[in-house]
Amino acid sequence: MHEMSIVVSIVEIAESEAKKNNAKKITKLELDIGTVSGIELDALNFAFESIKNETMLKNAQIKINKIKAKSKCEDCNYEFNVEDVYSLCPKCNSYKTTIIHGKEMKVKSILID
């Protein structure tokens, strides 16, 4: 489960930023996770619950914003929503598509106390 190592990295980032600001705890953590990022959200939530009690996020609210995947066709420039990384262009049936949204994974905001 690579989500555990991702959560460890997120916690390290959040705690590092909180400590830079002399915070005692993190009250809210907001993440943007793309639907084709390869991250299983249930596993990510489980990983947070498993380790957050030992961190500054012990009582933090964790909000995850799902970023819907969108591709752009390189042949006809049509932009369309996708469910996976192997979607054909619905306009011209080209395989030459590029994901332009939905692969991201970022810490959007940290609320500290």
N, CA, C and O atoms as a MOPAC input file, in Angstrom:
PM7 MOZYME 1SCF
protein

 N      0.86400 1    -1.18500 1     0.00000 1
 C      0.00000 1     0.00000 1     0.00000 1
 C      0.89700 1     1.23100 1     0.00000 1
 O      1.44400 1     1.60400 1     1.03800 1
 N      1.05000 1     1.86500 1    -1.16800 1
 C      1.89700 1     3.04800 1    -1.25800 1
 C      1.24800 1     4.27500 1    -0.63300 1
 O      1.91300 1     5.28900 1    -0.42300 1
 N     -0.04100 1     4.19400 1    -0.33500 1
 C     -0.72100 1     5.32100 1     0.30700 1
 C     -0.12400 1     5.64200 1     1.67700 1
 O     -0.11800 1     6.80100 1     2.09200 1
 N      0.37700 1     4.62900 1     2.38000 1
 C      0.98500 1     4.87600 1     3.69000 1
 C      2.21600 1     5.77200 1     3.54500 1
 O      2.38600 1     6.71200 1     4.32200 1
 N      3.06600 1     5.49700 1     2.57100 1
 C      4.25500 1     6.34200 1     2.38700 1
 C      3.85600 1     7.73800 1     1.91200 1
 O      4.52500 1     8.71500 1     2.24600 1
 N      2.79100 1     7.84200 1     1.15000 1
 C      2.29100 1     9.15800 1     0.72700 1
 C      1.81200 1     9.94700 1     1.93500 1
 O      2.11400 1    11.13300 1     2.06600 1
 N      1.06600 1     9.29500 1     2.81800 1
 C      0.58200 1     9.96900 1     4.02400 1
 C      1.74800 1    10.40600 1     4.90500 1
 O      1.72600 1    11.50900 1     5.45200 1
 N      2.75300 1     9.56800 1     5.04700 1
 C      3.93000 1     9.94300 1     5.84100 1
 C      4.55500 1    11.20900 1     5.25800 1
 O      4.92500 1    12.11400 1     6.00600 1
 N      4.67400 1    11.28100 1     3.95600 1
 C      5.23800 1    12.47400 1     3.31000 1
 C      4.35000 1    13.70000 1     3.53500 1
 O      4.85500 1    14.78800 1     3.81500 1
 N      3.03800 1    13.53100 1     3.41400 1
 C      2.11300 1    14.64700 1     3.63700 1
 C      2.21600 1    15.14800 1     5.07500 1
 O      2.25200 1    16.35600 1     5.31000 1
 N      2.26300 1    14.23600 1     6.02700 1
 C      2.38800 1    14.61200 1     7.43400 1
 C      3.69700 1    15.35400 1     7.66400 1
 O      3.72100 1    16.35400 1     8.38200 1
 N      4.77600 1    14.88300 1     7.07200 1
 C      6.06700 1    15.56400 1     7.21700 1
 C      6.00600 1    16.98700 1     6.66800 1
 O      6.52600 1    17.91400 1     7.28800 1
 N      5.37700 1    17.16200 1     5.51500 1
 C      5.22600 1    18.49300 1     4.92500 1
 C      4.40000 1    19.39300 1     5.84700 1
 O      4.79100 1    20.52400 1     6.13800 1
 N      3.26100 1    18.88200 1     6.29900 1
 C      2.36500 1    19.66900 1     7.15100 1
 C      3.03400 1    20.04700 1     8.47100 1
 O      2.94600 1    21.19500 1     8.90700 1
 N      3.70200 1    19.08200 1     9.10600 1
 C      4.35700 1    19.36600 1    10.38200 1
 C      5.51900 1    20.34000 1    10.20400 1
 O      5.73600 1    21.20100 1    11.05600 1
 N      6.25100 1    20.21800 1     9.13600 1
 C      7.36600 1    21.12000 1     8.87200 1
 C      6.86200 1    22.56000 1     8.73300 1
 O      7.43900 1    23.48400 1     9.30500 1
 N      5.78700 1    22.73800 1     7.97300 1
 C      5.22800 1    24.08500 1     7.79600 1
 C      4.65000 1    24.62000 1     9.10500 1
 O      4.80000 1    25.80100 1     9.41900 1
 N      3.99400 1    23.75500 1     9.86000 1
 C      3.42100 1    24.17700 1    11.14300 1
 C      4.52300 1    24.61200 1    12.11400 1
 O      4.38600 1    25.62900 1    12.79400 1
 N      5.60400 1    23.85000 1    12.17600 1
 C      6.71200 1    24.17900 1    13.08000 1
 C      7.39800 1    25.47600 1    12.68400 1
 O      7.85700 1    26.22200 1    13.54900 1
 N      7.47300 1    25.75300 1    11.38500 1
 C      8.05000 1    27.02600 1    10.92200 1
 C      7.26600 1    28.21600 1    11.46200 1
 O      7.80600 1    29.31000 1    11.62500 1
 N      5.98800 1    27.98600 1    11.73600 1
 C      5.10400 1    29.04300 1    12.22700 1
 C      4.81000 1    28.90600 1    13.72400 1
 O      3.85000 1    29.48400 1    14.23500 1
 N      5.65400 1    28.13100 1    14.41900 1
 C      5.54400 1    27.93300 1    15.87300 1
 C      4.17800 1    27.41600 1    16.32200 1
 O      3.70100 1    27.76600 1    17.40100 1
 N      3.56100 1    26.59400 1    15.50300 1
 C      2.25600 1    26.03000 1    15.84700 1
 C      2.41400 1    24.84400 1    16.78300 1
 O      3.43400 1    24.15400 1    16.77400 1
 N      1.39500 1    24.62200 1    17.58400 1
 C      1.37700 1    23.48600 1    18.50000 1
 C      0.60800 1    22.30200 1    17.90300 1
 O      0.86200 1    21.14500 1    18.23500 1
 N     -0.34200 1    22.62500 1    17.01100 1
 C     -1.13100 1    21.55700 1    16.39000 1
 C     -1.65900 1    22.01200 1    15.04100 1
 O     -1.70300 1    23.20400 1    14.73700 1
 N     -2.05200 1    21.04700 1    14.25500 1
 C     -2.69700 1    21.28500 1    12.96700 1
 C     -4.16900 1    20.94000 1    13.14500 1
 O     -4.51000 1    19.83700 1    13.57300 1
 N     -5.04200 1    21.89200 1    12.81200 1
 C     -6.47000 1    21.66300 1    13.01500 1
 C     -7.19300 1    21.21600 1    11.74700 1
 O     -8.23300 1    20.56100 1    11.81400 1
 N     -6.63300 1    21.57500 1    10.58800 1
 C     -7.26700 1    21.16400 1     9.33400 1
 C     -6.20200 1    21.01800 1     8.25500 1
 O     -5.27000 1    21.81600 1     8.15600 1
 N     -6.36900 1    19.98600 1     7.46200 1
 C     -5.48400 1    19.72500 1     6.32900 1
 C     -6.37700 1    19.49800 1     5.11400 1
 O     -7.28200 1    18.66300 1     5.14400 1
 N     -6.11400 1    20.24900 1     4.04400 1
 C     -6.91400 1    20.11000 1     2.83300 1
 C     -6.00800 1    19.67000 1     1.69000 1
 O     -4.95900 1    20.26400 1     1.44000 1
 N     -6.44000 1    18.60800 1     1.00000 1
 C     -5.66700 1    18.02900 1    -0.09200 1
 C     -6.46200 1    18.05200 1    -1.38900 1
 O     -7.68700 1    17.93100 1    -1.37800 1
 N     -5.76100 1    18.20600 1    -2.50400 1
 C     -6.34100 1    18.03000 1    -3.83600 1
 C     -5.75900 1    16.74200 1    -4.40700 1
 O     -4.54300 1    16.61500 1    -4.55400 1
 N     -6.63000 1    15.78900 1    -4.72900 1
 C     -6.19800 1    14.49600 1    -5.25800 1
 C     -6.96600 1    14.23000 1    -6.56300 1
 O     -8.19700 1    14.22700 1    -6.57800 1
 N     -6.23400 1    14.01100 1    -7.63800 1
 C     -6.84900 1    13.73300 1    -8.93000 1
 C     -7.41100 1    12.32600 1    -9.00600 1
 O     -6.90100 1    11.40200 1    -8.37200 1
 N     -8.46700 1    12.17700 1    -9.79200 1
 C     -9.12800 1    10.87400 1    -9.89600 1
 C     -8.30900 1     9.84600 1   -10.67100 1
 O     -8.60800 1     8.65300 1   -10.60500 1
 N     -7.28100 1    10.28000 1   -11.40600 1
 C     -6.40500 1     9.32900 1   -12.09900 1
 C     -4.96200 1     9.46200 1   -11.58200 1
 O     -4.00200 1     9.20700 1   -12.30900 1
 N     -4.83800 1     9.86000 1   -10.33100 1
 C     -3.51500 1    10.02400 1    -9.71600 1
 C     -2.89800 1     8.70000 1    -9.28200 1
 O     -1.71100 1     8.63700 1    -8.96300 1
 N     -3.70100 1     7.65200 1    -9.27100 1
 C     -3.20900 1     6.35200 1    -8.82600 1
 C     -3.32600 1     6.16200 1    -7.32400 1
 O     -2.81200 1     5.18500 1    -6.77800 1
 N     -3.99100 1     7.07800 1    -6.66100 1
 C     -4.14300 1     7.01000 1    -5.20500 1
 C     -5.54100 1     6.51700 1    -4.87700 1
 O     -6.53400 1     7.06600 1    -5.35400 1
 N     -5.60600 1     5.48400 1    -4.06300 1
 C     -6.87500 1     4.92500 1    -3.60700 1
 C     -7.30100 1     5.71800 1    -2.36200 1
 O     -6.63900 1     5.65400 1    -1.32600 1
 N     -8.40400 1     6.46000 1    -2.47100 1
 C     -8.80800 1     7.36800 1    -1.39000 1
 C     -9.15100 1     6.64100 1    -0.10000 1
 O     -8.84700 1     7.14300 1     0.98200 1
 N     -9.77900 1     5.46800 1    -0.18500 1
 C    -10.09300 1     4.71400 1     1.03300 1
 C     -8.80000 1     4.30300 1     1.74700 1
 O     -8.71000 1     4.38500 1     2.97200 1
 N     -7.81800 1     3.86900 1     0.98800 1
 C     -6.52600 1     3.48600 1     1.57500 1
 C     -5.81500 1     4.70200 1     2.15800 1
 O     -5.16400 1     4.60200 1     3.19700 1
 N     -5.93600 1     5.84900 1     1.49400 1
 C     -5.33100 1     7.08000 1     2.00300 1
 C     -5.96400 1     7.48100 1     3.33100 1
 O     -5.26000 1     7.83500 1     4.27700 1
 N     -7.28500 1     7.42500 1     3.40100 1
 C     -7.98200 1     7.74100 1     4.65700 1
 C     -7.59700 1     6.76600 1     5.76600 1
 O     -7.38200 1     7.17100 1     6.90800 1
 N     -7.51000 1     5.49000 1     5.42900 1
 C     -7.10400 1     4.48100 1     6.40800 1
 C     -5.69900 1     4.77500 1     6.93000 1
 O     -5.43900 1     4.67400 1     8.12900 1
 N     -4.79800 1     5.13900 1     6.01900 1
 C     -3.42200 1     5.44800 1     6.41500 1
 C     -3.38300 1     6.66100 1     7.34000 1
 O     -2.64100 1     6.66200 1     8.32200 1
 N     -4.17100 1     7.68900 1     7.04000 1
 C     -4.23000 1     8.85600 1     7.92400 1
 C     -4.70700 1     8.46700 1     9.31300 1
 O     -4.11800 1     8.87000 1    10.31600 1
 N     -5.76700 1     7.68700 1     9.36700 1
 C     -6.31100 1     7.26500 1    10.66400 1
 C     -5.30600 1     6.41100 1    11.43400 1
 O     -5.26800 1     6.44900 1    12.66400 1
 N     -4.50600 1     5.65400 1    10.72300 1
 C     -3.53100 1     4.77000 1    11.36600 1
 C     -2.37600 1     5.52300 1    12.01400 1
 O     -1.85200 1     5.08100 1    13.03600 1
 N     -1.97400 1     6.64800 1    11.43900 1
 C     -0.77600 1     7.31100 1    11.95900 1
 C     -0.99200 1     8.69600 1    12.56100 1
 O     -0.09700 1     9.21600 1    13.22800 1
 N     -2.16200 1     9.31000 1    12.34300 1
 C     -2.29900 1    10.70300 1    12.76200 1
 C     -2.25800 1    10.91400 1    14.28000 1
 O     -1.91000 1    12.00600 1    14.72800 1
 N     -2.60200 1     9.90900 1    15.07400 1
 C     -2.58100 1    10.07200 1    16.52900 1
 C     -1.18800 1    10.31300 1    17.09300 1
 O     -1.04700 1    10.79600 1    18.21600 1
 N     -0.16700 1     9.98300 1    16.32700 1
 C      1.21900 1    10.17800 1    16.75800 1
 C      1.81200 1    11.46700 1    16.19600 1
 O      3.02300 1    11.67400 1    16.27300 1
 N      0.96800 1    12.34100 1    15.62800 1
 C      1.45200 1    13.52400 1    14.92900 1
 C      0.72000 1    14.78500 1    15.40000 1
 O     -0.16100 1    14.73000 1    16.25700 1
 N      1.11000 1    15.91500 1    14.81500 1
 C      0.43200 1    17.18100 1    15.09700 1
 C     -0.97700 1    17.21800 1    14.49800 1
 O     -1.73600 1    18.15400 1    14.74900 1
 N     -1.31800 1    16.21400 1    13.71800 1
 C     -2.64000 1    16.13400 1    13.08600 1
 C     -3.62000 1    15.29600 1    13.90500 1
 O     -4.67400 1    14.90200 1    13.40500 1
 N     -3.27700 1    15.03000 1    15.14300 1
 C     -4.05400 1    14.11300 1    15.97800 1
 C     -5.56100 1    14.38200 1    15.92300 1
 O     -6.34800 1    13.45000 1    15.75500 1
 N     -5.96400 1    15.63000 1    16.06200 1
 C     -7.39300 1    15.97300 1    16.05400 1
 C     -7.79100 1    16.76700 1    14.81700 1
 O     -8.84300 1    17.40600 1    14.80000 1
 N     -6.97300 1    16.73100 1    13.80500 1
 C     -7.22500 1    17.53500 1    12.61000 1
 C     -8.34900 1    16.96600 1    11.75900 1
 O     -8.55400 1    15.75500 1    11.67600 1
 N     -9.06300 1    17.88000 1    11.13500 1
 C    -10.03700 1    17.50400 1    10.10900 1
 C     -9.24400 1    17.39700 1     8.80700 1
 O     -8.47700 1    18.29500 1     8.46200 1
 N     -9.43600 1    16.31000 1     8.10300 1
 C     -8.73400 1    16.11200 1     6.83900 1
 C     -9.76800 1    16.11800 1     5.72200 1
 O    -10.65700 1    15.26800 1     5.66300 1
 N     -9.62500 1    17.10600 1     4.83500 1
 C    -10.56200 1    17.24400 1     3.72200 1
 C     -9.83200 1    16.90600 1     2.43400 1
 O     -8.74800 1    17.42100 1     2.16100 1
 N    -10.44400 1    16.03100 1     1.65000 1
 C     -9.86000 1    15.64100 1     0.36800 1
 C    -10.79400 1    16.09000 1    -0.76000 1
 O    -11.94500 1    15.66100 1    -0.84100 1
 N    -10.27700 1    16.95200 1    -1.61600 1
 C    -11.00900 1    17.40400 1    -2.79200 1
 C    -10.61800 1    16.50800 1    -3.96200 1
 O     -9.44200 1    16.40400 1    -4.31200 1
 N    -11.61300 1    15.86700 1    -4.55900 1
 C    -11.33100 1    15.02300 1    -5.73100 1
 C    -11.33800 1    15.90700 1    -6.97500 1
 O    -12.31600 1    16.60000 1    -7.25900 1
 N    -10.22900 1    15.86800 1    -7.70900 1
 C    -10.10200 1    16.63500 1    -8.93900 1
 C    -10.42300 1    15.70300 1   -10.10700 1
 O     -9.69500 1    14.74300 1   -10.36000 1
 N    -11.50600 1    15.98900 1   -10.80900 1
 C    -11.92400 1    15.14200 1   -11.92200 1
 C    -10.91200 1    15.20800 1   -13.06200 1
 O    -10.37300 1    16.26700 1   -13.38200 1
 N    -10.67800 1    14.06900 1   -13.65000 1
 C     -9.71100 1    13.97500 1   -14.74600 1
 C    -10.30200 1    14.53200 1   -16.03600 1
 O    -11.47200 1    14.33300 1   -16.36200 1
 N     -9.43800 1    15.23600 1   -16.74600 1
 C     -9.81300 1    15.81700 1   -18.03400 1
 C     -8.64900 1    15.62500 1   -18.98800 1
 O     -7.48900 1    15.79700 1   -18.61500 1
 N     -8.97000 1    15.26600 1   -20.22000 1
 C     -7.96300 1    15.08800 1   -21.26700 1
 C     -8.19700 1    16.07000 1   -22.39800 1
 O     -9.27400 1    16.64600 1   -22.55100 1
 N     -7.14100 1    16.23600 1   -23.18400 1
 C     -7.21500 1    17.05900 1   -24.39100 1
 C     -6.69700 1    16.22300 1   -25.55400 1
 O     -5.64800 1    15.58500 1   -25.46200 1
 N     -7.44200 1    16.23900 1   -26.63200 1
 C     -7.04900 1    15.50900 1   -27.83000 1
 C     -5.98800 1    16.31000 1   -28.57900 1
 O     -6.15300 1    17.50500 1   -28.82400 1
 N     -4.91100 1    15.64500 1   -28.93100 1
 C     -3.83100 1    16.30100 1   -29.66600 1
 C     -4.17200 1    16.48500 1   -31.14300 1
 O     -3.55900 1    17.30900 1   -31.82200 1
 N     -5.13700 1    15.73000 1   -31.64000 1
 C     -5.52200 1    15.83800 1   -33.05300 1
 C     -6.56500 1    16.92900 1   -33.30300 1
 O     -6.43900 1    17.70600 1   -34.24900 1
 N     -7.59900 1    16.98600 1   -32.45000 1
 C     -8.68500 1    17.94900 1   -32.70800 1
 C     -8.82200 1    19.02100 1   -31.61900 1
 O     -9.68700 1    19.89200 1   -31.71400 1
 N     -7.96800 1    18.96000 1   -30.58300 1
 C     -7.96600 1    19.92800 1   -29.47000 1
 C     -9.21200 1    19.89800 1   -28.58800 1
 O     -9.44300 1    20.82500 1   -27.81100 1
 N    -10.00900 1    18.85100 1   -28.70100 1
 C    -11.20900 1    18.72000 1   -27.88000 1
 C    -10.81700 1    18.33500 1   -26.44700 1
 O     -9.97500 1    17.46000 1   -26.24300 1
 N    -11.43100 1    18.99000 1   -25.46400 1
 C    -11.21100 1    18.66400 1   -24.05400 1
 C    -12.42900 1    17.91100 1   -23.53400 1
 O    -13.57100 1    18.27400 1   -23.81800 1
 N    -12.16500 1    16.84900 1   -22.76300 1
 C    -13.25600 1    15.99900 1   -22.30500 1
 C    -12.89400 1    15.32800 1   -20.97700 1
 O    -11.72000 1    15.12200 1   -20.67000 1
 N    -13.92600 1    14.99100 1   -20.19800 1
 C    -13.74500 1    14.29100 1   -18.93400 1
 C    -13.41600 1    12.83200 1   -19.20200 1
 O    -13.92300 1    12.23300 1   -20.15100 1
 N    -12.55200 1    12.25900 1   -18.34800 1
 C    -12.16000 1    10.86000 1   -18.50600 1
 C    -12.26200 1    10.12600 1   -17.17300 1
 O    -12.20500 1    10.72700 1   -16.10100 1
 N    -12.41200 1     8.82600 1   -17.27300 1
 C    -12.45000 1     7.96700 1   -16.09700 1
 C    -11.12200 1     7.24600 1   -15.87700 1
 O    -10.81800 1     6.81600 1   -14.76400 1
 N    -10.33300 1     7.11500 1   -16.95000 1
 C     -9.03600 1     6.45500 1   -16.84400 1
 C     -8.06200 1     7.09600 1   -17.82500 1
 O     -8.45200 1     7.96100 1   -18.60900 1
 N     -6.83000 1     6.69000 1   -17.78700 1
 C     -5.79400 1     7.32300 1   -18.60900 1
 C     -5.77800 1     6.82700 1   -20.05700 1
 O     -5.00300 1     7.33800 1   -20.86500 1
 N     -6.60500 1     5.85600 1   -20.40000 1
 C     -6.59200 1     5.26900 1   -21.73900 1
 C     -7.84200 1     5.60400 1   -22.55500 1
 O     -8.25500 1     4.81100 1   -23.40100 1
 N     -8.43200 1     6.73700 1   -22.31800 1
 C     -9.67400 1     7.09200 1   -23.00400 1
 C     -9.42800 1     7.66200 1   -24.39700 1
 O     -8.51900 1     8.46500 1   -24.60700 1
 N    -10.24900 1     7.23300 1   -25.32800 1
 C    -10.23600 1     7.79000 1   -26.68100 1
 C    -10.93000 1     9.14600 1   -26.68100 1
 O    -11.76800 1     9.42800 1   -25.82300 1
 N    -10.57600 1     9.97300 1   -27.64100 1
 C    -11.29300 1    11.23500 1   -27.82500 1
 C    -12.70900 1    10.90500 1   -28.28900 1
 O    -12.87300 1    10.20300 1   -29.28700 1
 N    -13.73100 1    11.39100 1   -27.59500 1
 C    -15.10300 1    11.08400 1   -28.00500 1
 C    -15.52700 1    11.82400 1   -29.27800 1
 O    -16.54200 1    11.48500 1   -29.88700 1
 N    -14.75900 1    12.81800 1   -29.67000 1
 C    -15.10900 1    13.59100 1   -30.86400 1
 C    -14.53300 1    12.97700 1   -32.14200 1
 O    -15.23100 1    12.86100 1   -33.15000 1
 N    -13.23100 1    12.57900 1   -32.09500 1
 C    -12.59600 1    12.07400 1   -33.33100 1
 C    -12.03100 1    10.65300 1   -33.19200 1
 O    -11.45500 1    10.11900 1   -34.13900 1
 N    -12.19900 1    10.03700 1   -31.99700 1
 C    -11.72500 1     8.67600 1   -31.71200 1
 C    -10.20600 1     8.50700 1   -31.75300 1
 O     -9.71200 1     7.39800 1   -31.95400 1
 N     -9.48500 1     9.57100 1   -31.57000 1
 C     -8.02300 1     9.50200 1   -31.56500 1
 C     -7.52000 1     8.96100 1   -30.22400 1
 O     -8.11000 1     9.19000 1   -29.16800 1
 N     -6.40800 1     8.23600 1   -30.31600 1
 C     -5.72200 1     7.77700 1   -29.10300 1
 C     -4.73900 1     8.83000 1   -28.59900 1
 O     -4.21500 1     8.70200 1   -27.49200 1
 N     -4.48500 1     9.85600 1   -29.38400 1
 C     -3.50600 1    10.88100 1   -29.02200 1
 C     -4.13500 1    11.89900 1   -28.08000 1
 O     -4.49700 1    13.00600 1   -28.48000 1
 N     -4.25400 1    11.49900 1   -26.83400 1
 C     -4.83900 1    12.37900 1   -25.82700 1
 C     -3.85600 1    12.56700 1   -24.68800 1
 O     -3.01900 1    11.70400 1   -24.41900 1
 N     -3.96800 1    13.69800 1   -24.03000 1
 C     -3.10300 1    14.02900 1   -22.90400 1
 C     -3.95700 1    14.43600 1   -21.71500 1
 O     -4.86400 1    15.25900 1   -21.84500 1
 N     -3.67100 1    13.86900 1   -20.57900 1
 C     -4.39000 1    14.24600 1   -19.35900 1
 C     -3.91500 1    15.64100 1   -18.95200 1
 O     -2.71600 1    15.87500 1   -18.79800 1
 N     -4.86200 1    16.56400 1   -18.78100 1
 C     -4.50200 1    17.93100 1   -18.39600 1
 C     -4.91300 1    18.25700 1   -16.95800 1
 O     -4.41500 1    19.22200 1   -16.37800 1
 N     -5.79800 1    17.47600 1   -16.39100 1
 C     -6.20000 1    17.59200 1   -14.98000 1
 C     -6.49900 1    16.19800 1   -14.46000 1
 O     -6.88700 1    15.30600 1   -15.21500 1
 N     -6.31100 1    16.02400 1   -13.15100 1
 C     -6.71600 1    14.76400 1   -12.53300 1
 C     -5.58700 1    13.86600 1   -12.08900 1
 O     -5.83300 1    12.82600 1   -11.47800 1
 N     -4.32800 1    14.24800 1   -12.38700 1
 C     -3.18900 1    13.45400 1   -11.91600 1
 C     -2.55400 1    14.08100 1   -10.67600 1
 O     -1.64500 1    13.50100 1   -10.08100 1
 N     -3.02300 1    15.24500 1   -10.29400 1
 C     -2.38500 1    15.98100 1    -9.22000 1
 C     -2.61400 1    15.37700 1    -7.84300 1
 O     -3.59700 1    14.68100 1    -7.59400 1
 N     -1.68600 1    15.66600 1    -6.97900 1
 C     -1.79500 1    15.35000 1    -5.56900 1
 C     -1.02400 1    16.43700 1    -4.84200 1
 O      0.20400 1    16.49200 1    -4.92100 1
 N     -1.74100 1    17.30200 1    -4.13600 1
 C     -1.05200 1    18.39100 1    -3.46200 1
 C     -1.72900 1    18.75500 1    -2.16000 1
 O     -2.92600 1    18.53800 1    -1.96900 1
 N     -0.93100 1    19.31100 1    -1.27200 1
 C     -1.44200 1    19.86300 1    -0.02600 1
 C     -1.94100 1    21.25200 1    -0.38600 1
 O     -1.15100 1    22.13200 1    -0.72900 1
 N     -3.24000 1    21.44600 1    -0.31000 1
 C     -3.83900 1    22.72300 1    -0.71200 1
 C     -3.73400 1    23.75200 1     0.40900 1
 O     -3.38500 1    24.90800 1     0.17100 1
 N     -4.04100 1    23.31900 1     1.64000 1
 C     -3.97100 1    24.25800 1     2.76000 1
 C     -3.77100 1    23.51300 1     4.07200 1
 O     -4.12300 1    22.34200 1     4.22000 1
 N     -3.18900 1    24.24400 1     5.01500 1
 C     -2.95700 1    23.72800 1     6.37000 1
 C     -3.42300 1    24.80000 1     7.33300 1
 O     -2.98200 1    25.94700 1     7.25700 1
 N     -4.31100 1    24.43200 1     8.23400 1
 C     -4.78400 1    25.35800 1     9.26100 1
 C     -4.12600 1    24.95400 1    10.58000 1
 O     -4.24500 1    23.81100 1    11.02000 1
 N     -3.43500 1    25.90200 1    11.19900 1
 C     -2.67100 1    25.59200 1    12.40700 1
 C     -3.20300 1    26.38300 1    13.59400 1
 O     -3.94300 1    27.35500 1    13.44500 1
 N     -2.80100 1    25.93500 1    14.76700 1
 C     -3.20300 1    26.59900 1    16.00200 1
 C     -1.99200 1    26.75400 1    16.88800 1
 O     -2.09700 1    27.29200 1    17.99000 1

